Amino acid sequence: MTTSVWTPPPADEAALTEWLRARDPVTRAPGTGGWHVFGHPEVKEVLANHGAFSNEVVRPVPGDSPMRLYRTGNLTWMDPPRHRNLRGLVSQAFTPRWVAGLEPVIRETVETFLAGLRGRDEADYVREFASPVVATVIARMLGIPEKGQQLFQEWSRSLLALADPSAEGNGLQKVLSLTQIAEAYLHQFIAKRRAAPTDDLTSKLIAAEIDGERLGDDETAGLIALLMSTGQAATITLVNAVIVLGRHPEAVAKLRARPELLDSAIDEVMRYRSETTRVERRTLRDVVIGGHEIPAGESVSVWIAAANRDPRVFDAPHVFDIERSANPHIAFGNGIHYCLGAPLARLEIRIALRGLLDSTLDFAADPAGTRLLDPRLMFGASEATVRFTWKEKQ
């Protein structure tokens, strides 16, 4: 891979994919454009080397901003040692075994929203299925009552719309307003759970303790906000799955004939159409990556979407193959910031797609009714009209 002239990343999906294909593994943009890392091993190295590449200093948040909710307990904006301590506390409550126990709740939620689609020729798949399924599961997992779940669903949709270049109105102002409302709601809710704990995740987070340390209310609220925002990964992967599978009917036919390929298909969707296009880091010291020395204090864009199509790692990387035998994609990240909610996201996606495949004879996203997100931020859609052919009700 080689490129002689630096050009800014294009906003068009197809053009961006081609732009990513042409990049060197590590490239310095001219002027103040910082450094860009595209290669799979180089991206993994940057994400794993938290001693040289900081995430904490990338996004300073003013104390008077509603986004301060994301500052205190947000693991993704935090470096060790605080990251290690806080993640240890969260891991006490958010265990793989506890997540696996959520399967009945997820199945019930998926069936509820599928029931609202059955019999209809088309629907807004994001608003009526993918987004509410994920937001409702997270809210129920946290113990949020039904009225609060409606706030979570609206908050979730507003966060997603931030990456929609065609969204009308001031999307950021809506997010700020909803975040302010959510912060007040969460602090009241946390206070109630401290006074009367139950078996939900919020109560478990409050009770978690390591070496006498427990989470404060601000950190608990920030962690809940993090779960809501990172839960978008499951929402967007559900959307991306419908978009990609609709373009590859042979893969859908294979999935219907061989249901055991579903997990492999989900991994291939995440590799082929990575939800997170890139993340940002800043160097804390001089460091060498891919033969390039990056000085301290430099901004570094880490292109996960490019890494997941690196021909040095993936055979025929631009081919969608649900039987791909080796698929070391890094859609969930790498190193200490590997997505804490990955097991939950996988479970949600698996159950939702299984329900959709079992209930339909055919489905496809209508390009004219699909509003794609800015691919320089994430691959996905804020709206997607999906047409369905339903099976006869047994």
C-alpha positions in Angstrom: 0.0 0.0 0.0 1.4 3.4 -0.9 0.3 6.9 -1.5 2.4 9.8 -2.6 0.0 12.7 -1.8 -2.0 13.2 1.4 -5.7 13.9 0.7 -8.4 14.4 3.4 -10.7 11.4 4.0 -13.8 11.7 1.9 -17.3 11.7 3.3 -18.7 9.2 0.8 -18.7 5.6 1.9 -17.4 4.0 -1.3 -14.8 6.8 -1.7 -13.7 6.4 1.9 -13.3 2.7 1.6 -11.1 3.2 -1.5 -9.2 6.0 0.4 -8.5 3.6 3.3 -7.3 0.9 0.9 -4.6 3.2 -0.5 -3.0 4.3 2.7 0.4 3.3 4.1 0.2 1.5 7.5 1.5 4.7 9.2 1.2 8.2 7.7 1.8 11.7 8.8 -0.6 14.3 7.5 1.0 17.7 6.6 0.6 20.7 8.8 -1.3 20.1 12.0 -3.1 17.0 10.6 -1.4 14.7 13.0 -0.5 11.0 12.5 -2.8 8.3 11.0 -2.4 4.6 11.6 -4.1 2.3 9.2 -2.4 -1.1 9.4 -3.8 -4.0 11.5 -0.7 -4.8 13.5 0.1 -1.1 13.9 -3.4 -0.3 15.1 -3.3 -3.2 17.6 0.0 -2.0 18.9 -1.2 1.6 19.4 -4.4 0.5 21.2 -2.4 -1.9 23.4 0.3 0.6 24.3 -1.5 2.8 26.8 1.8 3.9 28.3 2.7 5.8 25.1 -0.7 6.5 23.6 -3.1 8.3 26.0 -6.9 8.4 25.6 -7.4 10.6 28.7 -6.0 13.8 27.3 -7.9 13.6 23.9 -11.3 14.9 25.1 -11.2 17.5 27.8 -14.7 18.3 29.0 -15.5 21.6 30.7 -17.0 21.3 34.2 -20.1 23.3 33.2 -20.9 21.2 30.1 -23.7 18.6 30.3 -21.2 16.2 28.8 -19.4 16.1 32.2 -21.7 13.1 32.7 -19.3 11.2 30.4 -16.2 12.5 32.1 -16.1 11.0 35.6 -17.0 7.3 35.1 -16.1 7.0 31.4 -13.6 4.1 31.1 -12.9 5.0 27.5 -11.6 8.4 28.4 -9.4 7.2 31.2 -5.8 6.0 31.6 -4.3 3.8 34.3 -4.1 3.6 37.3 -7.7 5.0 37.6 -8.9 3.0 34.6 -7.6 -0.3 36.1 -9.2 0.4 39.4 -12.6 1.5 38.0 -12.7 -1.4 35.5 -12.0 -3.8 38.3 -15.0 -2.5 40.2 -17.2 -2.7 37.2 -16.0 -6.2 36.3 -17.2 -7.4 39.8 -20.8 -6.6 38.8 -20.8 -6.9 35.0 -19.5 -10.5 34.8 -19.9 -12.8 31.8 -22.0 -15.2 33.8 -24.4 -12.3 34.8 -24.6 -11.1 31.2 -25.4 -14.7 30.0 -28.3 -14.6 32.5 -29.8 -11.7 30.6 -30.7 -14.0 27.7 -34.4 -14.4 28.7 -34.8 -10.6 29.0 -33.2 -10.1 25.6 -35.4 -12.7 23.9 -38.5 -11.2 25.4 -37.4 -7.7 24.3 -36.6 -8.8 20.8 -40.0 -10.7 20.5 -41.9 -7.6 21.7 -40.4 -5.3 19.0 -40.6 -8.0 16.3 -44.3 -8.4 17.0 -44.7 -4.7 16.2 -43.2 -5.3 12.7 -44.8 -8.7 11.7 -47.2 -8.5 8.9 -46.0 -5.1 7.7 -44.4 -4.7 4.2 -41.8 -2.2 5.5 -40.7 -0.4 8.6 -38.2 2.1 10.0 -35.8 -0.6 11.2 -33.6 1.7 13.3 -36.4 3.5 15.1 -38.8 0.6 15.4 -36.4 -2.4 16.1 -32.6 -2.0 16.4 -32.4 1.1 18.6 -35.3 0.3 21.0 -34.2 -3.3 21.4 -30.7 -2.3 22.5 -31.8 0.7 24.6 -34.6 -1.3 26.3 -32.3 -4.2 27.2 -29.7 -1.9 28.7 -32.3 0.0 30.6 -33.9 -3.2 32.0 -30.5 -4.6 32.8 -29.8 -1.4 34.9 -33.3 -1.6 36.5 -34.6 1.6 34.9 -38.4 1.6 35.1 -40.6 1.9 31.9 -40.9 5.7 32.0 -37.1 6.0 32.2 -36.7 3.5 29.4 -38.5 6.0 27.1 -35.9 8.6 28.0 -33.1 6.1 27.3 -34.6 5.3 23.9 -34.8 9.0 22.9 -31.3 9.7 24.3 -30.0 6.7 22.4 -31.5 7.9 19.1 -30.1 11.5 19.6 -26.6 10.2 20.2 -26.8 8.2 16.9 -28.1 11.2 15.0 -24.9 13.1 15.9 -23.1 11.2 13.2 -25.9 11.8 10.6 -24.6 14.5 8.2 -28.1 15.0 6.8 -29.8 15.5 10.1 -31.9 18.6 10.4 -31.7 21.1 13.3 -29.2 21.3 16.0 -28.5 17.7 16.9 -25.8 18.6 19.4 -28.1 20.9 21.4 -30.7 18.0 21.6 -28.0 15.7 22.9 -26.8 18.2 25.5 -30.4 18.8 26.7 -31.2 15.1 26.9 -27.9 14.4 28.6 -28.6 17.1 31.3 -32.1 15.5 31.9 -30.5 12.0 32.0 -27.9 13.1 34.5 -30.5 14.5 36.9 -32.6 11.3 36.4 -29.7 9.0 37.0 -28.6 10.7 40.2 -32.1 10.4 41.6 -32.3 6.7 40.5 -28.9 5.9 42.0 -30.0 7.5 45.3 -33.1 5.2 45.3 -31.0 2.1 44.6 -28.6 3.0 47.4 -31.5 3.2 49.8 -33.2 0.1 48.5 -30.9 -2.1 46.4 -32.3 -4.9 44.1 -30.7 -7.5 41.8 -30.1 -5.1 38.9 -26.8 -3.9 37.5 -27.1 -0.4 39.1 -27.3 -2.0 42.6 -24.4 -4.3 41.8 -22.3 -1.3 40.7 -23.1 0.5 43.9 -22.2 -2.5 46.0 -18.9 -3.4 44.1 -15.8 -2.9 46.3 -12.0 -3.4 45.9 -9.6 -2.7 48.7 -12.3 -0.7 50.5 -13.0 1.5 47.5 -16.5 1.9 46.0 -17.9 3.9 43.1 -19.3 7.3 43.9 -22.6 8.5 42.4 -20.9 10.6 39.7 -18.8 7.6 38.6 -21.9 5.3 38.6 -23.9 7.7 36.5 -20.9 8.1 34.1 -20.7 4.3 33.8 -24.4 4.1 33.0 -23.9 6.9 30.4 -21.0 4.9 28.9 -23.1 1.8 28.7 -25.8 3.8 26.8 -23.4 5.3 24.3 -21.3 2.2 23.7 -24.5 0.2 23.4 -24.8 2.0 20.0 -22.3 -0.6 18.8 -25.0 -3.3 19.0 -27.6 -1.0 17.4 -25.4 -0.1 14.5 -24.2 -3.7 14.0 -27.8 -4.8 13.8 -28.3 -2.1 11.1 -25.1 -2.9 9.3 -26.1 -6.6 9.3 -29.3 -5.8 7.5 -27.6 -3.5 5.0 -24.8 -6.0 4.2 -26.9 -9.1 4.2 -29.4 -7.4 1.9 -26.6 -6.8 -0.6 -25.5 -10.4 -0.3 -28.6 -12.6 -0.7 -26.4 -15.7 -1.2 -25.1 -15.2 2.4 -28.6 -15.0 3.7 -29.6 -18.2 2.0 -26.5 -19.9 3.4 -27.4 -18.6 6.9 -30.9 -20.0 6.6 -29.6 -23.4 5.5 -26.7 -23.4 8.1 -27.8 -21.6 11.3 -24.5 -22.5 13.0 -22.8 -19.8 10.8 -24.5 -17.0 12.6 -21.7 -16.1 14.9 -19.2 -16.2 12.0 -21.5 -14.0 10.0 -21.8 -11.4 12.9 -18.0 -11.3 13.1 -17.7 -10.7 9.4 -20.3 -7.9 9.5 -18.2 -6.2 12.2 -15.0 -6.7 10.2 -16.4 -5.7 6.8 -18.5 -2.7 8.0 -16.8 -1.7 11.2 -19.1 0.4 13.4 -16.3 2.6 14.8 -14.3 4.0 11.9 -11.5 5.4 14.0 -10.5 6.5 17.5 -8.1 9.2 18.7 -5.0 9.0 20.9 -2.2 11.4 21.9 1.4 10.4 22.4 2.8 10.8 25.9 6.4 10.2 24.8 8.4 9.7 21.6 7.4 6.3 20.2 8.1 4.2 17.1 5.2 2.6 15.2 5.6 0.9 11.9 9.1 2.3 11.4 8.0 5.9 12.0 9.0 7.9 15.1 6.1 9.8 16.4 7.1 12.6 18.8 5.4 13.2 22.2 2.3 15.4 22.2 1.1 14.4 18.7 -2.5 13.5 17.9 -2.9 10.0 16.4 -6.0 8.8 14.4 -6.3 5.1 14.7 -8.3 3.7 11.8 -10.1 0.6 12.9 -12.0 0.3 9.6 -8.8 0.3 7.7 -7.1 -2.3 10.0 -10.1 -4.6 9.5 -9.4 -4.7 5.8 -5.6 -5.0 5.9 -4.6 -7.5 3.1 -1.6 -8.5 5.2 -4.0 -10.1 7.7 -7.2 -10.8 5.8 -7.4 -12.8 2.6 -9.6 -11.0 0.0 -10.4 -8.3 2.6 -13.0 -6.5 0.4 -15.0 -9.7 0.0 -17.9 -10.3 2.5 -17.4 -14.0 3.5 -19.5 -15.4 6.4 -17.3 -18.5 6.4 -14.1 -16.6 6.9 -12.0 -19.0 8.9 -9.6 -16.5 10.4 -11.2 -13.3 11.4 -9.1 -11.4 14.0 -11.0 -8.2 13.6 -10.7 -5.4 16.1 -14.1 -3.9 15.9 -14.4 -4.1 19.7 -10.9 -2.5 20.2 -7.8 -4.0 21.7 -5.9 -3.7 25.0 -7.2 -2.2 28.2 -10.0 -0.3 26.3 -11.4 -3.5 24.7 -15.2 -3.0 24.8 -16.4 -4.1 28.3 -19.9 -4.7 26.8 -18.7 -7.0 24.0 -20.3 -10.2 25.4 -23.6 -8.3 25.9 -23.5 -6.8 22.4 -22.8 -10.2 20.8 -25.7 -11.8 22.7 -28.1 -9.0 21.7 -27.0 -9.1 18.0 -27.2 -12.9 17.9 -30.7 -13.2 19.4 -32.1 -10.3 17.3 -30.7 -11.5 14.0 -31.8 -15.1 14.8 -35.3 -13.8 15.5 -35.4 -11.8 12.2 -34.1 -14.8 10.2 -36.6 -17.2 11.7 -39.5 -14.9 11.2 -39.0 -13.8 7.6 -38.6 -15.3 4.1 -36.8 -12.2 2.9 -35.7 -8.7 4.0 -33.7 -5.9 2.5 -32.9 -2.3 3.2 -34.2 0.2 0.8 -31.3 2.5 -0.3 -33.8 5.4 -0.9 -35.1 5.1 2.7 -31.6 4.8 4.3 -29.8 7.7 5.8 -26.2 6.7 6.2 -24.0 8.1 8.9 -20.8 10.0 8.2 -18.4 7.1 7.5 -15.4 9.2 8.8 -17.1 8.8 12.2 -18.8 5.4 11.9 -20.3 3.1 9.4 -24.1 2.8 10.0 -27.4 4.5 9.4 -29.7 6.7 11.5 -32.7 5.6 9.5 -33.2 2.5 7.4 -36.4 1.5 5.7 -36.4 -2.3 5.5 -38.9 -4.3 3.4 -40.0 -7.7 4.8 -41.6 -10.9 3.5 -42.9 -12.7 6.5 -43.3 -16.4 7.1 -46.8 -17.6 7.8 -47.5 -17.6 11.6 -47.2 -21.1 12.9 
